Amino acid sequence: MLTSDEVKQDFPIFESLGDGYAYLDNAATTHKPRSVLEAINDFYSNQNSNVYRGIYRLSEDATDSYYRARRNISDFIGSRNPDTLIFTRNATESLNLVASSLGRGLKAGDEVLISIMEHHSNIVPWQLWLPEGVKLRYVDIDSDGYLDMESFQDNLNGRTKIVSLVHESNLLGTINDARELSRIAHDNGSIFILDGAQSVPHMPVDVERIGCDFLAFSGHKMLGPMGIGCLYGRMELLEGMPPFLGGGEMIREVYRDRSVWNDVPQKFEAGTPNVAGAIGLSAAVNYLRSYGMENVRAHEKNLIRKTLKMEEESKINELVSYGPRNPDNRGGIFSFNIGKISPIDLESEMLEQSSMKIGSAVHPHDVASSLDRERIAVRSGHHCAMPLTHRLGVVATSRASYYIYNSESDVENLFQAIENVAVKYHE
Ligand SMILES: Cc1ncc(COP(=O)(O)O)c(C=O)c1O
């Protein structure tokens, strides 16, 4: 397994950032290795043309590269049929696609079950696309940050047509037992959708083994380019679903008053696709495969174990963090606060813009900007999981999230910097 320093050599951005810069915002987006940048550059330099449409060599080459990218990425997530992988812009669009195509077909009285630990992209599409009278229910979490299985069973019933859950929480780091959740959903006769935006980049994910009906993820969170994402779907379901967007390529025939849809996956890929993005993501998959997904997971587990240990040993009394304490069930995500700012302390709108200390608490935005001065990049805010931050009784947190180029010394620097902030604000 390569060391994090060796990995960094493959990422040009670390040359420009210079030594000692700790990029700890990988849950938001990841950096790109040289091989990904070269693959994109190579497409535009040597193959650029539109796919499917041209009866000339360049277009046939581009179509072929696009197909090979689809096959490689579908293979990476354990699907044997490349046509079950639809290219989208990102996980958000993938989830909108399912919520729109499947959700619109539900009837008043039906229910969709999600959880309180979802990212907005697995909440808002349901609010947007479900017809009137279809109920959106939420599974709760327990006090340790796990999905509450009693609440899951309580909310599941004969009306639950769809269960859509996150695999790894982008705020708590909780890794849900996707296989078990899928089994329970299927036993109930529900369709099971998995939001893999934080799991596909960080651990081996196999759709056949999990048994999910759909899996959504984003390229940019797994060393690939921005603007490309994927939706895996079970072929029987995809074939029966109406399209999401209309336009070129998704049709076979168009008349004045109606159209005949193309086959899957083209039915769901209206317009000119992001061919360079797909090729770049395929190169990212090759990079991750050569590092080994088991190794990615082991590396991050080691970093989160060290993080939790350093937190326990920390002298900062006000330090609070969220999520499971067992690294076996937790990804490389550490959300924390220095003191607690609850929604009732201040109107959340004010807090979003403020820079202040409330009692012994330091606003997460101030934590992030202080850390930035020490060349540590963390995110602060609600992390697009407002129902969860409110459930935790806070308006925001700071969040460090790791990847293969992070090292134990990044964790040590993080804690030193957190201590510096606590001292500065409390002196
Ligand atoms: C769990 C989870 N789901 C979905 C998304 C949405 O990803 P994107 O913004 O790439 O569509 C994110 C992004 O942070 C996420 O963490």
The ligand as a MOL file (V3000), in Angstrom:
LIG
                    3D

  0  0  0     0  0            999 V3000
M  V30 BEGIN CTAB
M  V30 COUNTS 16 16 0 0 0
M  V30 BEGIN ATOM
M  V30 1 C -24.3540 11.6190 1.4600 0
M  V30 2 C -24.3880 12.5380 0.2880 0
M  V30 3 N -25.3250 12.3780 -0.6370 0
M  V30 4 C -25.4020 13.1640 -1.7160 0
M  V30 5 C -24.5130 14.1820 -1.9080 0
M  V30 6 C -24.6500 15.0560 -3.1120 0
M  V30 7 O -23.5050 15.0040 -3.9050 0
M  V30 8 P -23.3670 15.9960 -5.1360 0
M  V30 9 O -23.3680 17.3710 -4.5700 0
M  V30 10 O -22.0690 15.6170 -5.7440 0
M  V30 11 O -24.5270 15.7490 -6.0130 0
M  V30 12 C -23.5130 14.4100 -0.9600 0
M  V30 13 C -22.5690 15.5280 -1.1000 0
M  V30 14 O -21.9330 15.9430 -0.1820 0
M  V30 15 C -23.4560 13.5490 0.1580 0
M  V30 16 O -22.5090 13.7100 1.0880 0
M  V30 END ATOM
M  V30 BEGIN BOND
M  V30 1 1 1 2
M  V30 2 1 2 3
M  V30 3 2 2 15
M  V30 4 2 3 4
M  V30 5 1 4 5
M  V30 6 1 5 6
M  V30 7 2 5 12
M  V30 8 1 6 7
M  V30 9 1 7 8
M  V30 10 2 8 9
M  V30 11 1 8 10
M  V30 12 1 8 11
M  V30 13 1 12 13
M  V30 14 1 12 15
M  V30 15 2 13 14
M  V30 16 1 15 16
M  V30 END BOND
M  V30 END CTAB
M  END
